[in-house]
Amino acid sequence: MIKAFLRLIRWQNLLIIIATQCLMRYALLAPLLRHMPGEWNGTPVVVPGLHLALSDFHFFLLVFSTVMLTAAGYVINDYFDTRTDRINRPERMVVERSISRREALVIHVLLNVLGVGAGVYLSFAIGFSFLAVIFVLIAGLLWFYSTTYKRQFLVGNLLVAFLTALVPFTVTLFEIPALTKLFAPQMIAYHATWRPLVMWSAGVSLFAFLLTLIREIIKDMEDYEGDLSFGRRSMPVVAGLDATRYVVIGLIVLTMVLLGGVVFFYLRDTLTIIYTTLFLELPLLWLAWRMMRARSPQVYHRCSLLTKGIMLAGLLYLVLASYLFSSLLA
């Protein structure tokens, strides 16, 4: 039962979410705050005394809420996908085989209660109650994704990509109001803004959005037969596999161009160039080549796994970024 439950909530993906938010906080935001650029009497300086504003406990609540809501989303998705999963991935089915539909629904409700409850408590505890709506909205979007949006042309793909991009950005979204409340006088005195935090976080989130969108469309190509049988309006069903293949390749090229532009204009250090070339650009080029030749669900599945690996490599760049902040900006 425990093994089936862990498969149901995609525990590996939840670990990646935990790692993502921890790296955003400790490998990106914390060193950026220690090296926040400002100005004093016309001279560029580092704003002194800045540090993370959220306590470790409040950050734990944010991560806990994110993980619970994501797990609830996986459960309800499998709950409504039992018919198509019998065709697309019968060997990986959990609902109806190891866990009954009734048990899955109860698990979904409990996870949502824990996730929304922790998020609402966090929002009120840090004095920004308006942020509580985010957790309620996420729970609702995941429900409607499973029941409605994933059956609509491209809507479900875009929604999953948006929610994935929100995982890293939420860390910054909750940190900045607390930082402003705590350090507004210093920021005004040194003519500084939170723009570096927002730009870095937006860059990570955009990368996550594009790679997730690519992966979701590839997964739809893998699930083409089941989706066609049950009348789902996925991109491969509506536009055809060939047209969808070109869309995926176009998105891969767009990601490569944007990534190359960021490195060329903003991150010209040698380590970043080597890392992005070896672990991001070349794998993306290989992914595009594989997609050009892919014609079977098995190959689409391998391309999906490759995309996930590229996303993980992008996340691990934050470890290198933390080192660069500490060494190059010291």
Residue, then its C-alpha position, 0 to 999 in steps of 0.5 A: m500500500i505504501k509503495a502504491f501510494l508513493r507511486l500515486i503521488r510521484w514521490q520522485n517529482l515531489l523531491i525535485i520540487i523540494a530541491t527546486q525551492c530549496l535551491m531558489r532560496y539558499a543558492l539563488l536568493a540568499p547569495l543575491l541578497r548578500h551581493m545586492p548592488g546599490e549606490w552611495n554618494g554616486t559610488p556603486v556599492v553592495v547594500p549592507g545587512l540584507h538577508l532572507a526575511l522569511s524564517d526557516f519555519h515559514f519557508f518549510l510551510l511554503v514547501f510543504s504546501t507546494v508539495m501537498l498541492t502537487a501530490a493532490g494534483y497527481v492523485i486527482n489526475d490519475y483518478f480521472d485518467t483511468r480509462t485512457d491509462r488502460i490504453n496508454r500506460p496499463e503497466r503503470m496504473v495505480v488507481e483501480r489496481s492498487i488503490s481504489r477510486r474511493e481511496a484515491l479521492v479521499i487521499h486527494v481531499l486530505l492532501n488538498v486540505l493540508g496544502v491549502g491549510a498550510g498555505v493560508y496559515l503561512s500567508f496570515a502568519i507573515g502578514f500578507s493574507f492576500l497571498a492565501v488566494i494563490f493556494v486556493l487557486i492552485a488547488g482549483l486549477l489542478w482539479f479543473y485541469s484533470t476534469t476539463y482543461k487537459r481535454q482542451f486543445l493546448v489549454g492543459n499543456l499551458l496550465v501545467a507549464f504555468l504551474t510548474a513555472l510557479v514553483p520556483f517563482t513562488v519562493t521569490l513571490f513570498e520573500i519580496p514582500a517580507l524583504t520590503k517590510l524589513f529592509a525598505p529603509q536600506m533599499i531607499a538609502y542605497h537607491a536599490t531595487w529587488r530587480p535582480l531577484v525578480m529577473w533571476s527568478a523570472g529567468v528560472s521560471l521561464f526556462a521551467f515553463l518552456l521545458t515543461l510545455i515541451r515535455e507535456i506536448i511530447k507526452d501527448m504524442e506518446d499518449y496519442e492512441g488513448d487520447l484519440s480513442f476517448g476523443r481528447r483534443s490534444m495537439p497531436v489529435v487535433a493537428g496531427l503528429d507531424a505538425t505537433r513534431y514541428v511545434v515541439i522542435g520550434l519550442i526547443v529552438l526557441t529555448m536554445v535561442l533564449l538561453g544563448g541570448v541570456v548567456f551572451f548578454y548577461l552571463r559571460d563567465t567561462l564556467t557558465i558558458i561551459y555548463t550551459t553548452l555541455f548540459l543544456e544547449l547540446p542536450l536540447l540539440w540532441l532532443a530536437w534531433r531525436m524528435m525529428r526522427a521519433r515515430s513510436p510511443q517508446v521513442y517519445h517516452r525517451c524524449s520525455l525523459l530526456t526533457k526531464g533530465i535537461m530540466l534537472a540540469g537547468l535546476l542544478y545550474l543554481v548550484l554553480a550560480s551560487y558559487l559564482f555570486s560568492s566568488l566573482l561578486a565578492 
